[in-house]
């Protein structure tokens, strides 16, 4: 349409001029207008060369680059061309560049004279614009016809682009020797720094290279290149661009040796950026913006973090651990500061170092436990210091154990988190609900939970699901962001979002303000609990030094010692570390505490101290809790303490462990009105744990005093169906169990377990009213009941009795 309009306007103008100026002059003017119209049909040259993928840090420093699809280092258009290069290239190639329309008649005339005198082609007379056209039409023969085509296209290019843009194309696509194309790639290949920092000597060398790019070659033609460079420097001196001293000093600079390797500070991020592009061989038109990717990384932090990872790897490799990854994220912005997807590949070996582990799903181990704790606090279903049972637990065929295979009986929820106890975590998840926890994790940003919650079950909290270091670190950064959200000042929503490695955009999807997964109060209390996790090695004494950073952190170890995790946060940074083998091979002793945690704290040492999270000004309340159970104080709690809890925690149930006991006058027996006169009964508040919890709890708490037993004459009135001192740990009521089969095919045995308040008590075991044996101290009995329904009866030496019904399943299903 545009070209048709030009033709129409041309015809009308021609007709008008014929009437005004006569037929002959009208023909001349009309021909000129028609020529202009046809010139508008000439296309603007475009560059379709494939480009390298180039990543820069937040300050524009080069982190790494990849080959273009044709094997060249070609960085494409830069934002600006260095002024020194503009001066040098104009002086060397086209001194009247800013004054001609793309073709320089004086240069063409001079070239014709020189060629006639020499009897050959001594000069082409091409302007920089014509050279840009020739670069875009690579492979064309050097003929007079081609020169005419270049001239026409150069004139057309000048009408479409500014002089500065044309210089940018020349600087981006001029051959610089070897496989380096453009000034930016050449500056890094030959001098190891960006083009903006080129000296006059370096600039002059690059200015003369496109004229004869074969000159730059180790051991070949270097004297000619040096002579050309120095002549250009002298010419720049003669025109006053550099002074005499500067020229002499520049001439003393040696030529660079063999091309240098480009930086490879973030090779896995480079691969990630390249994969995120529409195509690794994408092509860019003349007027497209620079394809360089400006990341949020900090070059110095990235380099030092890589050194830390490599140093620790040398020790880990002795145990056959060959891969590690780390991620450092700014809490407030979500921007990635350091991205270490794996270790650099070793010479001649391939142990999966090319795999970017950061986005890879790996078994989470215990790394999700703080999020369950936060969810329970948010819902007001657990208080920070509330006792959680830590005793042998069976849920169907699932029998979780703590890492040290020991039990505490009962442990405060925040202490269970700090010690990463598995059994309390399972019990808390069972109360919270697997469905609810999966939903919470998804809302927090965990993208790898693709299956229904029932597929994960209670094992979800122990590593039964897979998560990526990208998601996990981002979620912990969100937890810290939530804790920061209620700092004094304007209220700000605590928004969870994924990290971002691209500068200039976060790309997050904010949660609605009224649907935040966690609020500041729960996040703050969770991070306080994580502060108590015992640090490794020399970090154990961190509290003794005023300069130590306060870091909320957590480790995780997957089943089979395949994945070791450590994640930590401060108000400013979140750091995530993964250690293991990319192929999933487990190694003995590969734990988050021993393998990942030391790396975590060294990475934090690279970062500036950040203080601690401000106590939320809203969402928290002070409540009196039982000093022994950690639950909201009940009527019989004798010792209280103040506790910060989320507002919903104010509605949690009162203490169920503190009871009012009725004792005789001496206080050594429990009695009741049927066996003791009311006037002789003394009431006393007592902290009483159930027998199963008490059995394990008092092993670690010498200050725990079991309640006095009932006086023998008072026991007859007790309910024979229950007991205050005797309980069954396994099996549970109406439970279904399997009897194992031995290697020889014979039926094995199931270990049943009981607990008694009196550790010296003797228990007599009966299965279906048949005597099986007795136990003392350790109350465990191995039995082999046949498939079907059974009743297990336990009687202690005082006559207290507990009965439990259960079903033994056969291989084909329930028994008769």
C-alpha positions in Angstrom: 0.0 0.0 0.0 2.8 2.4 0.9 4.7 1.8 -2.4 1.4 2.1 -4.4 0.8 5.4 -2.8 4.2 6.7 -3.7 3.6 5.7 -7.4 0.3 7.5 -7.4 1.7 10.6 -5.9 4.6 10.4 -8.4 2.2 10.3 -11.4 0.2 13.2 -10.1 3.2 15.3 -9.4 4.6 14.5 -12.9 1.4 15.6 -14.5 1.3 18.9 -12.6 4.9 19.7 -13.4 4.3 19.1 -17.1 1.6 21.7 -17.1 3.8 24.2 -15.3 7.2 23.6 -16.8 6.7 22.1 -20.2 6.9 18.6 -21.6 10.7 18.2 -21.4 11.3 19.4 -17.9 8.2 17.5 -16.8 9.7 14.3 -18.0 12.9 14.9 -16.1 11.1 15.7 -12.8 8.7 12.8 -13.3 11.6 10.4 -13.9 13.2 11.6 -10.7 10.0 11.0 -8.7 9.5 7.6 -10.3 13.1 6.7 -9.4 12.4 7.6 -5.8 9.2 5.5 -5.8 11.1 2.5 -7.2 13.9 3.1 -4.6 11.2 2.7 -1.9 10.8 -0.9 -3.1 14.4 -1.7 -2.4 14.6 -3.9 0.8 16.6 -3.0 3.8 19.3 -5.5 4.4 18.9 -7.8 7.3 21.3 -10.0 9.3 20.1 -13.6 9.7 23.3 -14.9 11.4 22.7 -17.1 14.4 23.8 -15.5 17.6 25.5 -16.7 20.8 23.6 -16.8 24.0 25.2 -14.2 26.3 24.5 -13.7 30.0 25.6 -10.8 32.0 25.4 -10.1 35.7 23.3 -7.2 37.2 26.2 -4.8 36.6 26.7 -5.8 32.9 29.7 -8.1 33.6 30.0 -11.1 31.3 29.2 -14.4 33.1 29.3 -16.7 30.1 28.4 -17.2 26.4 27.7 -20.1 24.1 28.7 -20.7 20.5 26.3 -19.6 17.9 24.7 -22.4 15.8 27.5 -22.0 13.1 30.3 -22.3 15.7 31.1 -18.6 15.9 31.3 -16.3 18.9 28.8 -13.7 17.7 27.2 -11.5 20.4 24.9 -9.5 18.2 24.0 -5.8 18.8 25.3 -4.0 21.8 23.6 -1.1 23.5 26.4 1.3 22.5 29.6 1.2 20.4 32.6 2.4 22.4 33.5 6.0 21.3 37.2 5.0 20.8 36.2 2.3 18.3 34.0 4.8 16.4 36.9 7.2 16.2 39.4 4.5 15.2 37.2 2.8 12.6 36.2 6.1 10.9 39.8 7.1 10.7 40.8 3.8 9.2 37.8 3.0 7.0 35.6 5.9 6.4 36.6 9.4 7.5 33.5 11.1 6.0 31.0 8.6 7.3 28.8 11.2 9.0 28.7 13.4 5.9 27.8 11.0 3.0 24.5 9.3 2.2 26.0 5.8 2.3 28.1 6.2 -0.9 31.1 8.5 -0.9 31.8 9.8 -4.5 35.2 11.0 -3.5 36.2 7.6 -2.1 35.0 5.9 -5.3 36.9 8.4 -7.5 40.1 7.8 -5.5 39.6 4.0 -5.7 39.2 4.2 -9.5 42.4 6.2 -9.9 44.4 3.9 -7.6 43.1 0.8 -9.4 44.0 2.2 -12.8 47.5 3.1 -11.6 48.1 -0.3 -10.0 46.5 -2.3 -12.8 44.4 -4.2 -10.3 42.1 -3.8 -7.4 44.0 -1.7 -4.9 41.0 0.0 -3.2 37.3 -0.7 -3.2 36.1 2.8 -2.2 33.5 1.2 0.1 32.0 3.2 2.9 31.2 1.7 6.3 27.6 1.5 5.2 28.6 -0.4 2.1 30.7 -2.8 4.2 27.7 -3.4 6.5 25.7 -4.3 3.3 28.5 -6.6 2.2 28.6 -8.3 5.6 24.9 -9.1 5.3 25.4 -10.5 1.8 28.1 -12.8 2.6 29.5 -15.1 -0.1 28.8 -12.7 -3.0 31.5 -12.4 -5.6 33.6 -9.2 -5.6 32.4 -7.8 -9.0 31.5 -4.3 -10.3 27.8 -5.4 -10.5 28.0 -6.5 -6.9 29.5 -3.1 -6.0 26.6 -1.3 -7.7 24.1 -3.5 -5.7 26.0 -2.7 -2.5 25.8 1.0 -3.3 22.1 0.9 -3.9 21.5 -1.1 -0.7 23.7 1.2 1.2 21.7 4.3 0.1 18.5 2.4 1.1 20.0 1.4 4.5 20.9 5.1 5.2 17.2 6.0 4.8 16.1 3.4 7.2 18.7 3.6 10.1 20.6 6.3 11.8 24.4 6.5 11.5 24.7 5.3 15.0 22.7 2.2 14.2 24.7 1.5 11.2 27.9 1.7 13.2 26.3 -0.7 15.7 25.7 -3.2 13.0 29.3 -3.0 11.8 30.7 -3.4 15.3 28.4 -6.4 15.8 29.0 -8.3 12.6 32.5 -7.4 11.4 34.9 -10.5 11.3 37.6 -10.2 13.9 39.7 -13.2 13.2 39.2 -16.9 13.9 35.7 -17.5 15.0 35.2 -14.1 16.8 32.6 -11.9 15.2 32.0 -8.4 16.4 33.9 -6.1 18.7 32.2 -7.5 21.9 33.2 -11.1 21.2 36.6 -10.1 20.1 37.3 -7.9 23.2 36.6 -10.9 25.5 38.4 -13.4 23.2 41.6 -11.4 22.8 41.8 -9.2 25.9 39.6 -10.8 28.5 37.4 -7.8 29.2 34.4 -5.9 27.8 34.7 -3.6 24.8 34.0 -0.5 26.9 37.3 -1.0 28.6 39.5 -1.3 25.5 42.6 0.8 25.5 43.7 2.8 22.4 46.1 0.0 21.4 43.4 -2.7 21.7 40.9 -0.5 19.9 43.3 0.1 17.0 44.0 -3.5 16.7 40.3 -4.4 16.4 39.7 -1.5 14.0 42.2 -2.9 11.5 41.2 -6.6 11.8 38.0 -6.6 9.7 40.1 -5.4 6.8 42.2 -8.5 7.0 40.8 -10.8 9.7 43.3 -13.6 9.0 46.1 -11.4 10.5 45.2 -12.5 14.0 46.6 -15.9 14.3 49.2 -17.2 16.8 52.6 -17.2 15.1 51.4 -15.9 11.7 51.3 -12.4 10.2 51.7 -10.8 13.6 54.4 -8.3 12.4 52.0 -7.1 9.7 49.2 -6.7 12.2 51.5 -4.8 14.6 52.5 -2.5 11.8 48.9 -1.8 10.8 47.9 -1.1 14.3 50.8 1.3 14.9 50.1 3.2 11.7 46.5 3.7 12.8 47.7 4.9 16.2 50.1 7.4 14.6 47.2 8.6 12.4 45.1 9.1 15.5 47.9 11.1 17.0 48.2 13.3 13.9 44.5 14.1 14.1 44.7 15.0 17.8 42.6 12.1 19.0 45.5 11.0 21.2 48.6 12.9 22.4 52.1 11.9 21.5 52.9 10.3 24.8 49.7 8.3 24.7 50.5 7.1 21.2 54.0 6.0 22.2 52.7 4.1 25.2 50.0 2.5 23.1 52.6 1.4 20.5 54.5 -0.3 23.3 51.6 -2.6 24.2 52.2 -6.1 22.9 49.6 -7.9 20.7 47.5 -10.4 22.6 48.6 -14.0 22.6 46.3 -16.9 21.5 42.6 -16.2 22.1 41.5 -16.5 25.7 38.6 -18.7 26.8 35.5 -16.8 27.7 34.2 -16.7 31.3 32.2 -19.7 32.4 31.0 -18.5 35.8 27.4 -19.7 35.4 27.4 -22.5 32.8 24.2 -24.2 34.0 22.3 -20.9 34.1 23.6 -20.2 30.6 22.1 -23.6 29.4 18.8 -22.7 31.2 18.6 -19.4 29.4 19.5 -20.9 26.1 16.8 -23.6 26.6 14.2 -21.0 27.5 14.8 -19.2 24.2 12.5 -20.0 21.3 15.3 -21.7 19.5 19.0 -22.0 20.2 19.5 -21.0 16.5 17.2 -18.0 16.6 17.8 -15.4 14.1 17.7 -11.6 14.6 16.7 -9.0 12.2 18.6 -5.8 11.7 16.5 -3.6 14.0 16.0 -6.2 16.8 17.3 -5.4 20.3 20.3 -7.0 21.7 19.9 -10.7 22.5 22.0 -10.4 25.6 20.4 -11.6 28.8 21.0 -9.4 31.8 20.6 -11.6 34.9 20.2 -10.7 38.6 23.5 -12.5 39.6 26.4 -10.8 41.3 29.6 -11.8 39.5 31.8 -11.7 42.6 29.4 -13.6 44.7 28.9 -16.2 41.9 32.7 -16.7 41.5 33.4 -17.0 45.2 30.4 -19.4 45.7 31.8 -21.6 43.0 35.1 -21.7 44.7 33.4 -22.8 48.0 31.5 -25.5 46.2 34.6 -26.8 44.4 36.6 -26.9 47.7 34.0 -28.9 49.5 33.7 -31.2 46.5 37.2 -32.4 46.9 36.4 -33.8 50.3 33.0 -35.2 49.3 34.5 -37.0 46.3 36.4 -39.2 48.6 33.0 -40.7 49.6 31.9 -41.0 46.0 29.8 -37.9 46.1 30.3 -36.1 42.8 27.6 -33.4 42.5 26.4 -30.3 44.3 24.3 -27.3 43.7 23.6 -24.0 45.4 21.2 -21.0 45.1 21.4 -17.6 46.8 18.2 -15.5 46.6 17.4 -12.0 47.8 14.4 -12.2 50.1 12.6 -9.0 49.3 13.0 -9.1 45.5 13.2 -12.8 44.9 16.2 -12.1 42.6 18.9 -14.8 42.3 22.3 -13.6 43.4 24.2 -16.8 42.7 23.2 -19.8 40.6 25.4 -22.9 40.8 23.6 -25.7 39.0 26.3 -28.2 39.6 30.1 -28.6 39.8 32.2 -27.9 36.7 32.9 -31.0 34.6 36.2 -32.8 35.5 38.8 -33.4 32.8 38.0 -36.7 31.0 35.3 -37.7 33.5 31.5 -37.4 33.2 29.7 -37.8 36.5 26.6 -35.8 35.6 28.2 -32.4 36.2 26.5 -31.1 33.0 23.1 -31.7 34.7 21.5 -28.6 36.2 20.3 -29.9 39.5 18.6 -26.7 40.6 15.3 -27.3 38.7 15.6 -31.1 39.0 13.1 -32.9 41.3 14.8 -34.7 44.2 13.6 -36.4 47.3 13.0 -33.7 49.9 14.0 -35.6 53.1 13.0 -33.5 56.1 13.3 -30.1 54.4 9.5 -29.6 54.5 9.1 -29.9 58.2 9.2 -26.2 59.0 6.4 -25.6 56.6 4.2 -28.1 58.4 5.1 -26.4 61.7 4.2 -23.0 60.2 0.9 -24.4 58.9 -0.1 -25.8 62.3 0.8 -22.4 64.0 -1.1 -20.5 61.3 -4.2 -22.7 62.0 -3.8 -22.4 65.8 -3.7 -26.2 66.1 -0.3 -26.4 67.8 1.6 -23.9 70.1 5.3 -23.5 69.7 6.2 -25.2 73.0 3.4 -27.8 73.0 4.4 -31.4 73.8 4.1 -33.7 70.8 4.3 -37.5 71.4 7.6 -39.1 70.4 7.1 -42.8 71.0 7.1 -45.9 68.7 4.3 -45.3 66.2 2.6 -47.6 63.8 0.2 -46.4 61.1 -0.8 -49.5 59.2 2.4 -51.0 57.8 4.2 -47.7 58.2 6.5 -47.6 61.2 8.5 -44.3 61.2 11.6 -43.9 63.3 13.8 -41.0 64.3 17.2 -40.7 62.7 18.9 -41.9 65.9 16.4 -44.7 66.5 15.6 -43.3 69.9 12.5 -41.7 71.4 11.9 -38.9 73.8 8.4 -39.8 74.9 7.2 -36.2 74.4 9.0 -33.2 73.0 8.0 -29.5 72.5 6.9 -28.9 68.9 9.6 -26.3 68.3 12.3 -28.6 69.8 11.1 -31.4 67.6 11.6 -29.2 64.6 15.0 -28.1 65.7 16.0 -31.7 66.2 14.2 -32.8 63.0 12.5 -35.7 64.8 10.5 -37.9 62.4 7.9 -39.4 64.7 6.6 -36.1 66.1 6.5 -34.8 62.5 4.4 -37.8 61.4 2.0 -37.3 64.3 1.7 -33.6 63.5 1.0 -34.3 59.8 -1.5 -36.9 60.7 -3.4 -34.3 62.8 -3.0 -31.6 60.1 -4.0 -33.8 57.2 -2.0 -34.8 54.1 -4.5 -33.2 51.8 -4.2 -29.8 53.6 -0.5 -30.0 53.7 -0.2 -30.7 49.9 -2.5 -27.8 49.3 -0.4 -25.5 51.5 2.8 -26.6 49.7 1.3 -25.9 46.3 0.2 -22.4 47.4 3.6 -21.7 48.7 5.1 -22.5 45.3 6.0 -26.2 45.2 5.4 -27.1 41.6 6.5 -30.8 41.7 3.5 -32.2 43.6 1.8 -33.6 40.6 0.1 -36.6 42.2 -2.9 -36.8 44.5 -2.2 -36.4 48.2 -3.1 -40.0 49.0 -0.3 -41.2 46.8 2.2 -39.4 49.1 0.6 -40.3 52.5 2.3 -39.5 55.8 5.7 -40.2 54.2 5.4 -36.8 52.5 7.0 -35.1 55.5 10.0 -37.5 55.5 10.9 -37.2 51.8 8.0 -39.1 50.2 7.7 -36.4 47.6 10.1 -34.7 45.3 11.0 -31.0 45.2 13.5 -28.9 43.4 16.2 -26.6 44.9 14.6 -23.8 42.9 11.2 -24.3 44.6 12.5 -25.0 48.0 14.8 -22.0 48.2 12.0 -19.8 46.8 9.6 -21.1 49.4 12.0 -20.4 52.3 12.6 -16.9 50.8 8.8 -16.5 50.9 8.7 -17.5 54.5 11.3 -14.9 55.3 9.5 -12.3 53.2 6.3 -13.1 55.2 8.2 -12.5 58.4 9.5 -9.2 57.1 6.0 -8.2 56.0 4.9 -6.9 59.4 7.8 -4.7 60.2 6.8 -1.3 61.6 5.5 0.9 58.9 2.9 0.5 56.1 1.3 -2.9 56.0 2.5 -5.0 53.1 1.1 -8.2 52.0 3.3 -11.2 52.5 3.4 -12.5 48.9 5.0 -15.8 47.9 6.6 -15.9 44.5 9.2 -18.0 42.6 12.7 -16.7 42.3 13.8 -14.8 39.2 17.2 -14.8 37.4 16.3 -12.2 34.8 16.9 -8.5 35.6 14.1 -6.1 35.1 11.2 -8.5 35.9 10.1 -10.8 38.7 7.5 -12.8 36.8 5.8 -13.8 40.0 2.1 -14.5 40.4 1.1 -12.8 43.6 -1.3 -14.5 45.9 -4.5 -12.6 46.6 -4.2 -10.4 49.7 -6.9 -12.2 51.6 -5.7 -15.6 50.7 -2.1 -15.6 51.9 -0.8 -19.1 52.7 1.0 -17.9 55.9 1.0 -14.7 57.8 3.9 -12.9 59.5 3.2 -14.3 63.0 3.4 -18.0 62.0 6.5 -17.3 59.8 8.2 -15.4 62.5 7.7 -18.1 65.2 8.8 -20.8 62.7 12.0 -19.0 61.9 12.7 -18.5 65.6 12.4 -22.3 66.1 14.7 -22.9 63.1 17.3 -20.6 64.7 17.8 -23.3 67.4 18.9 -26.0 64.9 22.4 -27.2 66.0 25.1 -26.0 63.6 27.9 -28.1 62.3 31.6 -28.0 63.1 33.1 -24.7 64.2 29.6 -23.1 63.8 28.4 -24.8 67.0 29.8 -22.0 69.1 28.2 -19.2 67.0 26.4 -17.8 70.0 29.7 -17.0 71.7 30.6 -14.4 69.1 28.8 -11.1 68.8 29.6 -10.9 65.1 27.9 -14.2 64.2 24.9 -14.1 61.9 21.6 -15.3 63.1 20.4 -17.8 60.5 17.2 -19.8 60.5 18.1 -23.1 58.8 17.1 -26.7 58.2 18.7 -29.8 56.8 17.2 -32.8 55.0 18.4 -36.2 54.1 16.5 -38.5 51.7 16.0 -42.2 52.2 19.1 -44.2 51.2 21.4 -41.2 51.6 20.8 -40.0 48.1 20.1 -36.4 48.7 21.5 -34.0 51.3 19.8 -30.6 51.7 20.5 -27.5 53.7 18.4 -24.3 53.4 18.7 -21.1 55.5 17.4 -17.6 55.6 18.1 -14.2 57.1 16.0 -11.1 56.6 17.9 -10.4 53.4 18.9 -13.7 51.9 17.8 -17.2 51.4 20.5 -19.9 50.6 19.8 -23.4 49.4 22.3 -26.2 49.0 21.9 -29.7 47.6 24.6 -32.4 47.6 24.5 -35.9 46.1 24.9 -37.8 42.9 22.9 -36.7 39.9 22.3 -40.3 38.9 20.6 -41.0 42.3 23.4 -43.2 43.8 23.3 -43.2 47.6 26.4 -43.0 49.7 26.9 -43.9 53.3 27.0 -40.9 55.6 25.7 -38.5 53.0 23.5 -36.3 55.2 22.3 -32.7 55.1 24.1 -32.0 58.4 27.5 -33.3 57.3 27.6 -32.6 53.6 25.3 -29.6 52.8 25.3 -27.6 56.0 29.0 -26.7 56.0 28.6 -25.3 52.5 25.5 -23.4 53.5 27.3 -21.5 56.3 30.3 -20.7 54.1 28.0 -19.2 51.5 26.3 -17.1 54.2 29.8 -15.8 55.1 30.0 -14.3 51.7 26.9 -12.2 52.4 26.6 -9.1 54.5 25.0 -9.5 58.0 21.3 -8.9 58.1 20.3 -8.7 61.7 17.1 -10.6 62.7 13.4 -10.5 61.8 11.3 -7.8 63.5 8.7 -9.1 65.9 5.4 -8.7 64.1 3.3 -5.8 65.3 0.1 -7.6 64.6 -1.0 -11.2 64.6 0.8 -12.2 67.8 -0.6 -12.4 71.3 0.9 -13.3 74.7 -0.8 -16.1 76.5 0.0 -18.1 79.6 1.0 -21.7 78.9 1.8 -24.6 81.1 5.5 -24.6 81.7 5.6 -28.4 81.4 3.3 -29.2 78.6 3.5 -26.0 76.5 -0.3 -26.0 76.1 -2.6 -23.2 77.0 -2.7 -23.0 80.8 -5.4 -25.2 82.4 -7.0 -25.0 85.9 -4.5 -27.5 87.3 -1.2 -26.2 85.9 1.0 -25.2 88.8 3.8 -23.5 86.8 3.1 -21.0 84.0 5.1 -19.0 81.5 4.3 -16.4 78.9 4.4 -17.5 75.3 4.0 -15.6 72.0 1.4 -17.4 69.8 -0.6 -16.5 66.7 -4.1 -15.1 67.4 -5.8 -18.4 66.5 -3.7 -20.1 69.1 -5.7 -18.3 71.8 -8.5 -20.8 71.1 -6.3 -23.9 71.4 -7.4 -26.5 74.1 -6.1 -26.1 77.6 -3.5 -28.4 79.1 -4.6 -32.1 79.3 -1.5 -33.4 81.1 -1.9 -31.5 84.4 -4.5 -33.3 86.6 -5.7 -33.0 90.1 -4.7 -36.1 92.1 -6.4 -37.3 95.3 -3.8 -38.5 97.7 -3.8 -40.0 101.2 -2.5 -38.1 104.2 1.1 -39.2 103.5 1.0 -38.3 99.8 2.4 -41.7 98.8 -0.8 -43.3 97.5 -3.7 -42.3 95.2 -7.1 -42.8 96.8 -10.7 -42.0 96.2 -13.9 -41.6 98.3 -14.8 -45.3 98.1 -11.7 -46.3 100.0 -10.7 -43.2 102.0 -12.6 -40.7 104.1 -13.1 -37.4 102.4 -11.6 -35.5 105.3 -8.3 -37.4 104.9 -7.9 -36.9 101.1 -5.4 -34.2 100.0 -5.6 -32.8 96.5 -2.5 -31.9 94.5 -1.9 -30.7 90.9 0.4 -33.2 89.1 1.9 -33.3 85.6 0.9 -36.8 84.4 1.9 -38.3 81.1 0.2 -41.4 79.7 2.2 -44.6 80.5 3.6 -45.0 76.9 4.8 -41.4 76.8 6.1 -41.6 80.4 8.1 -44.7 79.8 10.4 -42.8 77.3 10.0 -39.3 78.7 11.5 -40.1 82.1 14.6 -41.6 80.6 15.6 -38.1 79.4 13.9 -36.1 82.2 15.2 -36.9 85.6 13.0 -34.2 87.1 9.8 -36.0 86.0 8.0 -37.7 88.9 5.3 -40.3 88.0 2.1 -40.0 90.0 1.8 -42.3 93.1 0.1 -45.6 92.4 -3.4 -46.4 93.8 -3.4 -47.9 97.2 -4.2 -51.7 96.9 -7.5 -51.4 98.7 -8.6 -48.7 96.4 -7.7 -50.6 93.2 -10.7 -52.9 93.3 -13.0 -50.1 92.5 -11.1 -49.1 89.4 -12.5 -49.9 85.9 -11.0 -53.3 85.0 -11.1 -52.4 81.3 -8.5 -49.7 81.7 -5.4 -48.9 83.5 -3.7 -45.7 84.7 -0.2 -47.4 84.7 -0.3 -49.9 81.9 -0.7 -49.3 78.1 -0.1 -51.1 74.8 2.2 -49.4 72.4 1.6 -51.9 69.5 -0.7 -53.0 68.1 -3.4 -50.3 68.1 -7.0 -51.1 68.8 -8.7 -52.9 65.8 -5.5 -52.6 63.9 -4.6 -54.8 60.9 -1.1 -56.3 60.8 1.0 -58.7 58.7 3.1 -61.5 60.1 6.5 -61.5 58.2 7.7 -64.5 56.2 11.3 -65.7 56.8 13.8 -66.4 54.0 13.0 -70.1 54.2 9.3 -69.5 53.8 8.4 -70.2 57.4 6.1 -67.8 59.2 8.0 -65.2 61.2 7.0 -63.3 64.3 5.6 -59.9 65.2 7.0 -57.8 68.0 4.3 -56.5 70.3 5.2 -53.7 72.7 3.8 -52.4 76.0 4.7 -49.6 78.5 4.3 -49.5 82.3 4.7 -46.5 84.6 6.7 -48.7 87.0 9.9 -49.7 85.2 10.3 -52.6 87.5 6.8 -54.0 87.0 6.2 -57.5 85.6 3.7 -57.9 82.8 2.1 -61.2 81.9 1.1 -61.7 78.2 -1.9 -63.6 76.9 -3.0 -64.2 73.3 -6.6 -65.3 73.0 -6.6 -66.2 76.7 -3.5 -68.4 76.3 -0.5 -67.5 78.4 2.6 -66.5 76.2 5.1 -65.3 78.8 6.2 -62.4 81.0 8.4 -59.4 80.6 10.2 -57.0 83.0 11.9 -53.7 82.3 11.7 -54.0 78.4 8.2 -55.0 77.7 8.3 -56.6 74.2 7.0 -60.0 73.1 7.5 -61.7 69.8 4.5 -63.7 68.7 3.3 -65.5 65.6 -0.5 -65.3 65.6 -2.2 -67.0 62.6 -4.4 -65.0 60.2 -7.7 -63.9 61.7 -9.0 -61.8 64.6 -7.2 -62.0 68.0 -7.3 -60.4 71.5 -4.1 -59.6 73.3 -4.4 -59.3 77.1 -1.8 -57.8 79.4 -1.9 -58.1 83.2 0.7 -56.7 85.6 1.5 -58.1 89.0 -1.0 -55.9 90.7 -3.8 -57.1 88.5 -4.1 -54.1 86.2 -5.3 -55.3 82.8 -5.3 -54.0 79.2 -7.0 -55.8 76.3 -6.5 -55.0 72.6 -8.3 -56.5 69.6 -6.4 -56.8 66.2 -6.5 -58.7 63.0 -3.7 -60.6 61.3 -3.9 -60.4 57.5 -2.9 -63.3 55.3 -1.2 -62.9 51.9 -4.5 -63.2 50.1 -6.4 -60.8 52.5 -8.0 -60.8 55.9 -8.3 -64.1 57.7 -11.5 -65.8 58.7 
